[in-house]
């Protein structure tokens, strides 16, 4: 019986979400990756609110003609910049079932460079 890639990711995602919870002090930094774009959100799970959201479709990122990994790093830096300006420095990283590799790792590295701790 062969499993699909989506099934594997869903299983990993459920395991991660059991352990990872975002709060007002340390919101969850959730990553969504499509084939061409990447998005990041800061989520307060206790309040059920999205505090900030940034994607690679942002005008400043589209203007920088770079490859997908570099776009991911710019998204990480941008969300970190917005979070720090809103007084958020500590977050919990949620890779959303994706492997910590490639664009997901680039986004995390960009967020750390921007001033977020996780």
N, CA, C and O atoms as a GROMACS GRO file, in nm:
protein
  472
    1UNK      N    1   0.084  -0.117   0.000
    1UNK     CA    2   0.000   0.000   0.000
    1UNK      C    3   0.089   0.125   0.000
    1UNK      O    4   0.166   0.146   0.094
    2UNK      N    5   0.080   0.204  -0.103
    2UNK     CA    6   0.164   0.323  -0.116
    2UNK      C    7   0.089   0.446  -0.063
    2UNK      O    8  -0.030   0.463  -0.086
    3UNK      N    9   0.163   0.529   0.008
    3UNK     CA   10   0.106   0.652   0.059
    3UNK      C   11   0.138   0.767  -0.035
    3UNK      O   12   0.242   0.769  -0.100
    4UNK      N   13   0.047   0.860  -0.041
    4UNK     CA   14   0.070   0.980  -0.121
    4UNK      C   15   0.151   1.080  -0.039
    4UNK      O   16   0.153   1.074   0.084
    5UNK      N   17   0.216   1.170  -0.108
    5UNK     CA   18   0.294   1.273  -0.041
    5UNK      C   19   0.205   1.359   0.048
    5UNK      O   20   0.247   1.400   0.156
    6UNK      N   21   0.082   1.387   0.003
    6UNK     CA   22  -0.011   1.468   0.081
    6UNK      C   23  -0.049   1.399   0.211
    6UNK      O   24  -0.064   1.463   0.315
    7UNK      N   25  -0.065   1.266   0.205
    7UNK     CA   26  -0.099   1.190   0.325
    7UNK      C   27   0.014   1.195   0.427
    7UNK      O   28  -0.010   1.210   0.547
    8UNK      N   29   0.137   1.181   0.379
    8UNK     CA   30   0.254   1.187   0.467
    8UNK      C   31   0.261   1.323   0.536
    8UNK      O   32   0.285   1.332   0.656
    9UNK      N   33   0.240   1.430   0.458
    9UNK     CA   34   0.247   1.565   0.512
    9UNK      C   35   0.136   1.588   0.614
    9UNK      O   36   0.159   1.651   0.718
   10UNK      N   37   0.015   1.538   0.586
   10UNK     CA   38  -0.096   1.554   0.678
   10UNK      C   39  -0.069   1.483   0.811
   10UNK      O   40  -0.103   1.534   0.918
   11UNK      N   41  -0.008   1.367   0.804
   11UNK     CA   42   0.025   1.292   0.924
   11UNK      C   43   0.129   1.366   1.008
   11UNK      O   44   0.116   1.376   1.130
   12UNK      N   45   0.233   1.417   0.943
   12UNK     CA   46   0.337   1.493   1.012
   12UNK      C   47   0.277   1.620   1.072
   12UNK      O   48   0.309   1.657   1.185
   13UNK      N   49   0.189   1.686   0.996
   13UNK     CA   50   0.126   1.810   1.041
   13UNK      C   51   0.046   1.787   1.170
   13UNK      O   52   0.051   1.868   1.262
   14UNK      N   53  -0.029   1.677   1.176
   14UNK     CA   54  -0.107   1.647   1.295
   14UNK      C   55  -0.018   1.623   1.416
   14UNK      O   56  -0.049   1.667   1.527
   15UNK      N   57   0.093   1.552   1.395
   15UNK     CA   58   0.187   1.528   1.505
   15UNK      C   59   0.246   1.658   1.557
   15UNK      O   60   0.258   1.679   1.678
   16UNK      N   61   0.282   1.748   1.463
   16UNK     CA   62   0.341   1.876   1.502
   16UNK      C   63   0.241   1.962   1.579
   16UNK      O   64   0.276   2.025   1.679
   17UNK      N   65   0.117   1.965   1.531
   17UNK     CA   66   0.017   2.052   1.592
   17UNK      C   67  -0.023   2.007   1.732
   17UNK      O   68  -0.077   2.086   1.809
   18UNK      N   69   0.002   1.880   1.768
   18UNK     CA   70  -0.023   1.834   1.904
   18UNK      C   71   0.073   1.902   2.001
   18UNK      O   72   0.036   1.936   2.113
   19UNK      N   73   0.198   1.922   1.956
   19UNK     CA   74   0.302   1.978   2.043
   19UNK      C   75   0.309   2.130   2.035
   19UNK      O   76   0.339   2.195   2.135
   20UNK      N   77   0.283   2.188   1.917
   20UNK     CA   78   0.307   2.330   1.895
   20UNK      C   79   0.179   2.410   1.915
   20UNK      O   80   0.078   2.386   1.849
   21UNK      N   81   0.185   2.506   2.006
   21UNK     CA   82   0.072   2.596   2.031
   21UNK      C   83   0.127   2.738   2.037
   21UNK      O   84   0.229   2.764   2.100
   22UNK      N   85   0.059   2.829   1.971
   22UNK     CA   86   0.099   2.968   1.974
   22UNK      C   87   0.020   3.043   2.080
   22UNK      O   88  -0.094   3.009   2.108
   23UNK      N   89   0.082   3.144   2.138
   23UNK     CA   90   0.016   3.226   2.238
   23UNK      C   91   0.039   3.372   2.204
   23UNK      O   92   0.105   3.403   2.105
   24UNK      N   93  -0.014   3.461   2.285
   24UNK     CA   94   0.006   3.603   2.260
   24UNK      C   95   0.153   3.641   2.279
   24UNK      O   96   0.206   3.722   2.204
   25UNK      N   97   0.219   3.581   2.379
   25UNK     CA   98   0.360   3.610   2.405
   25UNK      C   99   0.450   3.549   2.299
   25UNK      O  100   0.548   3.612   2.256
   26UNK      N  101   0.419   3.427   2.255
   26UNK     CA  102   0.499   3.356   2.154
   26UNK      C  103   0.405   3.296   2.050
   26UNK      O  104   0.368   3.179   2.061
   27UNK      N  105   0.366   3.375   1.949
   27UNK     CA  106   0.274   3.322   1.847
   27UNK      C  107   0.342   3.216   1.760
   27UNK      O  108   0.464   3.205   1.756
   28UNK      N  109   0.260   3.140   1.691
   28UNK     CA  110   0.307   3.034   1.602
   28UNK      C  111   0.339   3.094   1.466
   28UNK      O  112   0.255   3.160   1.406
   29UNK      N  113   0.461   3.071   1.418
   29UNK     CA  114   0.502   3.115   1.284
   29UNK      C  115   0.476   2.999   1.189
   29UNK      O  116   0.556   2.906   1.180
   30UNK      N  117   0.364   3.006   1.118
   30UNK     CA  118   0.321   2.898   1.030
   30UNK      C  119   0.364   2.928   0.886
   30UNK      O  120   0.352   3.040   0.838
   31UNK      N  121   0.414   2.825   0.818
   31UNK     CA  122   0.465   2.838   0.682
   31UNK      C  123   0.374   2.760   0.587
   31UNK      O  124   0.337   2.646   0.616
   32UNK      N  125   0.338   2.822   0.475
   32UNK     CA  126   0.270   2.750   0.367
   32UNK      C  127   0.352   2.768   0.241
   32UNK      O  128   0.391   2.879   0.205
   33UNK      N  129   0.378   2.657   0.175
   33UNK     CA  130   0.462   2.658   0.056
   33UNK      C  131   0.384   2.599  -0.060
   33UNK      O  132   0.340   2.484  -0.054
   34UNK      N  133   0.368   2.676  -0.167
   34UNK     CA  134   0.310   2.622  -0.290
   34UNK      C  135   0.424   2.599  -0.388
   34UNK      O  136   0.541   2.620  -0.353
   35UNK      N  137   0.392   2.556  -0.509
   35UNK     CA  138   0.499   2.532  -0.606
   35UNK      C  139   0.575   2.658  -0.642
   35UNK      O  140   0.696   2.652  -0.665
   36UNK      N  141   0.507   2.772  -0.646
   36UNK     CA  142   0.574   2.894  -0.690
   36UNK      C  143   0.588   3.001  -0.583
   36UNK      O  144   0.672   3.089  -0.596
   37UNK      N  145   0.508   2.996  -0.478
   37UNK     CA  146   0.509   3.101  -0.376
   37UNK      C  147   0.530   3.041  -0.238
   37UNK      O  148   0.526   2.919  -0.219
   38UNK      N  149   0.554   3.130  -0.139
   38UNK     CA  150   0.566   3.088   0.000
   38UNK      C  151   0.504   3.196   0.087
   38UNK      O  152   0.519   3.315   0.060
   39UNK      N  153   0.435   3.156   0.192
   39UNK     CA  154   0.363   3.247   0.280
   39UNK      C  155   0.397   3.214   0.425
   39UNK      O  156   0.428   3.100   0.458
   40UNK      N  157   0.392   3.316   0.512
   40UNK     CA  158   0.415   3.297   0.654
   40UNK      C  159   0.312   3.377   0.732
   40UNK      O  160   0.276   3.488   0.693
   41UNK      N  161   0.266   3.320   0.843
   41UNK     CA  162   0.168   3.387   0.929
   41UNK      C  163   0.212   3.374   1.073
   41UNK      O  164   0.271   3.274   1.113
   42UNK      N  165   0.182   3.476   1.152
   42UNK     CA  166   0.196   3.467   1.297
   42UNK      C  167   0.057   3.450   1.353
   42UNK      O  168  -0.030   3.534   1.332
   43UNK      N  169   0.035   3.340   1.426
   43UNK     CA  170  -0.099   3.302   1.472
   43UNK      C  171  -0.100   3.289   1.623
   43UNK      O  172  -0.013   3.224   1.682
   44UNK      N  173  -0.201   3.351   1.686
   44UNK     CA  174  -0.227   3.334   1.829
   44UNK      C  175  -0.335   3.227   1.841
   44UNK      O  176  -0.452   3.255   1.816
   45UNK      N  177  -0.296   3.105   1.879
   45UNK     CA  178  -0.392   2.994   1.885
   45UNK      C  179  -0.491   3.010   2.000
   45UNK      O  180  -0.605   2.966   1.990
   46UNK      N  181  -0.447   3.071   2.109
   46UNK     CA  182  -0.538   3.089   2.223
   46UNK      C  183  -0.652   3.183   2.187
   46UNK      O  184  -0.768   3.158   2.222
   47UNK      N  185  -0.620   3.291   2.117
   47UNK     CA  186  -0.723   3.387   2.076
   47UNK      C  187  -0.787   3.352   1.943
   47UNK      O  188  -0.890   3.407   1.907
   48UNK      N  189  -0.726   3.259   1.869
   48UNK     CA  190  -0.778   3.220   1.739
   48UNK      C  191  -0.766   3.329   1.635
   48UNK      O  192  -0.855   3.345   1.550
   49UNK      N  193  -0.656   3.406   1.641
   49UNK     CA  194  -0.638   3.518   1.549
   49UNK      C  195  -0.507   3.507   1.474
   49UNK      O  196  -0.407   3.457   1.527
   50UNK      N  197  -0.508   3.556   1.350
   50UNK     CA  198  -0.385   3.574   1.275
   50UNK      C  199  -0.336   3.715   1.303
   50UNK      O  200  -0.407   3.812   1.276
   51UNK      N  201  -0.216   3.727   1.358
   51UNK     CA  202  -0.163   3.857   1.396
   51UNK      C  203  -0.097   3.928   1.278
   51UNK      O  204  -0.117   4.048   1.258
   52UNK      N  205  -0.020   3.854   1.199
   52UNK     CA  206   0.050   3.908   1.083
   52UNK      C  207   0.054   3.804   0.973
   52UNK      O  208   0.053   3.684   1.000
   53UNK      N  209   0.057   3.849   0.849
   53UNK     CA  210   0.072   3.757   0.736
   53UNK      C  211   0.157   3.824   0.628
   53UNK      O  212   0.138   3.942   0.597
   54UNK      N  213   0.248   3.748   0.572
   54UNK     CA  214   0.335   3.798   0.465
   54UNK      C  215   0.349   3.686   0.362
   54UNK      O  216   0.353   3.568   0.397
   55UNK      N  217   0.356   3.724   0.235
   55UNK     CA  218   0.374   3.624   0.130
   55UNK      C  219   0.473   3.673   0.026
   55UNK      O  220   0.507   3.791   0.023
   56UNK      N  221   0.518   3.583  -0.057
   56UNK     CA  222   0.612   3.620  -0.162
   56UNK      C  223   0.544   3.697  -0.274
   56UNK      O  224   0.610   3.734  -0.371
   57UNK      N  225   0.413   3.721  -0.262
   57UNK     CA  226   0.341   3.802  -0.360
   57UNK      C  227   0.342   3.950  -0.319
   57UNK      O  228   0.284   4.034  -0.388
   58UNK      N  229   0.407   3.982  -0.206
   58UNK     CA  230   0.421   4.120  -0.160
   58UNK      C  231   0.499   4.200  -0.264
   58UNK      O  232   0.594   4.150  -0.324
   59UNK      N  233   0.459   4.325  -0.285
   59UNK     CA  234   0.518   4.407  -0.392
   59UNK      C  235   0.669   4.421  -0.379
   59UNK      O  236   0.740   4.416  -0.480
   60UNK      N  237   0.719   4.439  -0.256
   60UNK     CA  238   0.863   4.458  -0.238
   60UNK      C  239   0.941   4.332  -0.273
   60UNK      O  240   1.056   4.340  -0.318
   61UNK      N  241   0.881   4.215  -0.253
   61UNK     CA  242   0.949   4.089  -0.282
   61UNK      C  243   0.941   4.057  -0.431
   61UNK      O  244   1.037   4.005  -0.488
   62UNK      N  245   0.828   4.087  -0.494
   62UNK     CA  246   0.813   4.063  -0.638
   62UNK      C  247   0.909   4.153  -0.715
   62UNK      O  248   0.962   4.113  -0.819
   63UNK      N  249   0.931   4.275  -0.664
   63UNK     CA  250   1.020   4.370  -0.732
   63UNK      C  251   1.164   4.320  -0.734
   63UNK      O  252   1.238   4.348  -0.828
   64UNK      N  253   1.203   4.245  -0.630
   64UNK     CA  254   1.337   4.187  -0.627
   64UNK      C  255   1.334   4.059  -0.709
   64UNK      O  256   1.281   3.957  -0.664
   65UNK      N  257   1.389   4.063  -0.826
   65UNK     CA  258   1.388   3.947  -0.917
   65UNK      C  259   1.490   3.844  -0.867
   65UNK      O  260   1.607   3.848  -0.905
   66UNK      N  261   1.444   3.751  -0.783
   66UNK     CA  262   1.532   3.650  -0.725
   66UNK      C  263   1.468   3.512  -0.738
   66UNK      O  264   1.351   3.501  -0.774
   67UNK      N  265   1.546   3.408  -0.707
   67UNK     CA  266   1.490   3.273  -0.716
   67UNK      C  267   1.403   3.242  -0.593
   67UNK      O  268   1.392   3.324  -0.502
   68UNK      N  269   1.342   3.123  -0.590
   68UNK     CA  270   1.243   3.090  -0.487
   68UNK      C  271   1.303   3.082  -0.347
   68UNK      O  272   1.238   3.123  -0.250
   69UNK      N  273   1.424   3.031  -0.335
   69UNK     CA  274   1.488   3.022  -0.203
   69UNK      C  275   1.518   3.161  -0.148
   69UNK      O  276   1.500   3.186  -0.029
   70UNK      N  277   1.564   3.250  -0.234
   70UNK     CA  278   1.593   3.386  -0.190
   70UNK      C  279   1.464   3.462  -0.158
   70UNK      O  280   1.463   3.546  -0.068
   71UNK      N  281   1.355   3.432  -0.233
   71UNK     CA  282   1.224   3.490  -0.201
   71UNK      C  283   1.182   3.449  -0.061
   71UNK      O  284   1.131   3.531   0.016
   72UNK      N  285   1.203   3.322  -0.028
   72UNK     CA  286   1.165   3.270   0.103
   72UNK      C  287   1.242   3.343   0.213
   72UNK      O  288   1.185   3.375   0.318
   73UNK      N  289   1.369   3.368   0.190
   73UNK     CA  290   1.450   3.439   0.289
   73UNK      C  291   1.399   3.582   0.307
   73UNK      O  292   1.395   3.633   0.419
   74UNK      N  293   1.360   3.647   0.197
   74UNK     CA  294   1.304   3.782   0.205
   74UNK      C  295   1.172   3.783   0.280
   74UNK      O  296   1.144   3.876   0.356
   75UNK      N  297   1.089   3.680   0.260
   75UNK     CA  298   0.962   3.669   0.333
   75UNK      C  299   0.990   3.656   0.483
   75UNK      O  300   0.922   3.718   0.564
   76UNK      N  301   1.090   3.574   0.519
   76UNK     CA  302   1.127   3.559   0.659
   76UNK      C  303   1.174   3.689   0.720
   76UNK      O  304   1.135   3.723   0.832
   77UNK      N  305   1.256   3.763   0.647
   77UNK     CA  306   1.305   3.892   0.698
   77UNK      C  307   1.190   3.992   0.713
   77UNK      O  308   1.186   4.067   0.810
   78UNK      N  309   1.098   3.992   0.616
   78UNK     CA  310   0.986   4.086   0.620
   78UNK      C  311   0.891   4.058   0.735
   78UNK      O  312   0.846   4.151   0.802
   79UNK      N  313   0.860   3.931   0.760
   79UNK     CA  314   0.770   3.899   0.871
   79UNK      C  315   0.839   3.929   1.004
   79UNK      O  316   0.774   3.971   1.100
   80UNK      N  317   0.970   3.906   1.011
   80UNK     CA  318   1.044   3.938   1.133
   80UNK      C  319   1.044   4.088   1.158
   80UNK      O  320   1.026   4.133   1.272
   81UNK      N  321   1.063   4.166   1.052
   81UNK     CA  322   1.063   4.312   1.064
   81UNK      C  323   0.928   4.362   1.115
   81UNK      O  324   0.923   4.448   1.204
   82UNK      N  325   0.819   4.309   1.058
   82UNK     CA  326   0.685   4.350   1.101
   82UNK      C  327   0.656   4.305   1.243
   82UNK      O  328   0.594   4.378   1.320
   83UNK      N  329   0.702   4.185   1.279
   83UNK     CA  330   0.677   4.132   1.414
   83UNK      C  331   0.751   4.216   1.519
   83UNK      O  332   0.695   4.250   1.622
   84UNK      N  333   0.878   4.248   1.491
   84UNK     CA  334   0.956   4.326   1.586
   84UNK      C  335   0.896   4.465   1.603
   84UNK      O  336   0.895   4.519   1.713
   85UNK      N  337   0.845   4.523   1.494
   85UNK     CA  338   0.782   4.655   1.505
   85UNK      C  339   0.652   4.649   1.585
   85UNK      O  340   0.608   4.750   1.640
   86UNK      N  341   0.589   4.530   1.592
   86UNK     CA  342   0.469   4.512   1.674
   86UNK      C  343   0.501   4.458   1.813
   86UNK      O  344   0.409   4.425   1.889
   87UNK      N  345   0.629   4.448   1.848
   87UNK     CA  346   0.669   4.406   1.982
   87UNK      C  347   0.676   4.256   2.002
   87UNK      O  348   0.674   4.209   2.116
   88UNK      N  349   0.684   4.178   1.894
   88UNK     CA  350   0.694   4.033   1.904
   88UNK      C  351   0.835   3.991   1.867
   88UNK      O  352   0.881   4.019   1.756
   89UNK      N  353   0.905   3.924   1.960
   89UNK     CA  354   1.040   3.877   1.929
   89UNK      C  355   1.053   3.727   1.943
   89UNK      O  356   1.142   3.667   1.884
   90UNK      N  357   0.965   3.664   2.021
   90UNK     CA  358   0.972   3.520   2.042
   90UNK      C  359   0.855   3.453   1.971
   90UNK      O  360   0.740   3.493   1.989
   91UNK      N  361   0.884   3.351   1.890
   91UNK     CA  362   0.780   3.277   1.818
   91UNK      C  363   0.806   3.127   1.829
   91UNK      O  364   0.915   3.084   1.869
   92UNK      N  365   0.706   3.049   1.794
   92UNK     CA  366   0.718   2.904   1.784
   92UNK      C  367   0.707   2.868   1.636
   92UNK      O  368   0.608   2.904   1.572
   93UNK      N  369   0.807   2.799   1.582
   93UNK     CA  370   0.812   2.772   1.438
   93UNK      C  371   0.728   2.649   1.404
   93UNK      O  372   0.747   2.542   1.463
   94UNK      N  373   0.637   2.665   1.310
   94UNK     CA  374   0.552   2.556   1.262
   94UNK      C  375   0.581   2.535   1.114
   94UNK      O  376   0.541   2.615   1.030
   95UNK      N  377   0.653   2.427   1.083
   95UNK     CA  378   0.689   2.402   0.943
   95UNK      C  379   0.574   2.342   0.865
   95UNK      O  380   0.586   2.321   0.744
   96UNK      N  381   0.463   2.315   0.931
   96UNK     CA  382   0.338   2.275   0.867
   96UNK      C  383   0.348   2.144   0.790
   96UNK      O  384   0.282   2.127   0.687
   97UNK      N  385   0.431   2.051   0.839
   97UNK     CA  386   0.443   1.921   0.773
   97UNK      C  387   0.548   1.915   0.664
   97UNK      O  388   0.576   1.807   0.612
   98UNK      N  389   0.605   2.029   0.628
   98UNK     CA  390   0.710   2.030   0.526
   98UNK      C  391   0.843   1.993   0.592
   98UNK      O  392   0.862   2.016   0.712
   99UNK      N  393   0.933   1.937   0.515
   99UNK     CA  394   1.066   1.906   0.567
   99UNK      C  395   1.141   2.037   0.592
   99UNK      O  396   1.124   2.134   0.518
  100UNK      N  397   1.223   2.038   0.696
  100UNK     CA  398   1.302   2.158   0.727
  100UNK      C  399   1.423   2.158   0.634
  100UNK      O  400   1.534   2.118   0.671
  101UNK      N  401   1.398   2.206   0.512
  101UNK     CA  402   1.497   2.196   0.406
  101UNK      C  403   1.458   2.293   0.298
  101UNK      O  404   1.339   2.321   0.280
  102UNK      N  405   1.553   2.346   0.226
  102UNK     CA  406   1.522   2.431   0.111
  102UNK      C  407   1.456   2.561   0.148
  102UNK      O  408   1.509   2.639   0.228
  103UNK      N  409   1.338   2.585   0.090
  103UNK     CA  410   1.269   2.713   0.109
  103UNK      C  411   1.220   2.733   0.252
  103UNK      O  412   1.220   2.846   0.302
  104UNK      N  413   1.179   2.626   0.318
  104UNK     CA  414   1.132   2.638   0.457
  104UNK      C  415   1.249   2.680   0.546
  104UNK      O  416   1.233   2.765   0.633
  105UNK      N  417   1.365   2.620   0.524
  105UNK     CA  418   1.484   2.655   0.602
  105UNK      C  419   1.528   2.797   0.571
  105UNK      O  420   1.570   2.870   0.662
  106UNK      N  421   1.520   2.839   0.445
  106UNK     CA  422   1.556   2.975   0.407
  106UNK      C  423   1.467   3.077   0.476
  106UNK      O  424   1.515   3.180   0.523
  107UNK      N  425   1.337   3.049   0.483
  107UNK     CA  426   1.244   3.138   0.551
  107UNK      C  427   1.279   3.148   0.698
  107UNK      O  428   1.279   3.258   0.754
  108UNK      N  429   1.309   3.035   0.762
  108UNK     CA  430   1.344   3.034   0.904
  108UNK      C  431   1.474   3.114   0.928
  108UNK      O  432   1.483   3.190   1.024
  109UNK      N  433   1.572   3.096   0.841
  109UNK     CA  434   1.698   3.168   0.855
  109UNK      C  435   1.677   3.318   0.838
  109UNK      O  436   1.736   3.398   0.911
  110UNK      N  437   1.594   3.357   0.742
  110UNK     CA  438   1.562   3.499   0.723
  110UNK      C  439   1.490   3.558   0.843
  110UNK      O  440   1.517   3.672   0.880
  111UNK      N  441   1.400   3.482   0.904
  111UNK     CA  442   1.328   3.529   1.022
  111UNK      C  443   1.424   3.546   1.139
  111UNK      O  444   1.413   3.643   1.215
  112UNK      N  445   1.519   3.454   1.154
  112UNK     CA  446   1.618   3.467   1.262
  112UNK      C  447   1.707   3.589   1.240
  112UNK      O  448   1.739   3.662   1.334
  113UNK      N  449   1.747   3.611   1.115
  113UNK     CA  450   1.830   3.728   1.084
  113UNK      C  451   1.754   3.857   1.110
  113UNK      O  452   1.813   3.957   1.149
  114UNK      N  453   1.622   3.853   1.090
  114UNK     CA  454   1.539   3.972   1.114
  114UNK      C  455   1.513   4.002   1.259
  114UNK      O  456   1.462   4.109   1.292
  115UNK      N  457   1.548   3.908   1.350
  115UNK     CA  458   1.534   3.936   1.492
  115UNK      C  459   1.438   3.849   1.568
  115UNK      O  460   1.412   3.874   1.686
  116UNK      N  461   1.382   3.746   1.505
  116UNK     CA  462   1.292   3.656   1.577
  116UNK      C  463   1.370   3.543   1.644
  116UNK      O  464   1.468   3.494   1.589
  117UNK      N  465   1.325   3.503   1.762
  117UNK     CA  466   1.387   3.393   1.835
  117UNK      C  467   1.292   3.275   1.838
  117UNK      O  468   1.176   3.289   1.877
  118UNK      N  469   1.341   3.158   1.796
  118UNK     CA  470   1.265   3.034   1.807
  118UNK      C  471   1.357   2.916   1.811
  118UNK      O  472   1.310   2.802   1.820
   0.00000   0.00000   0.00000
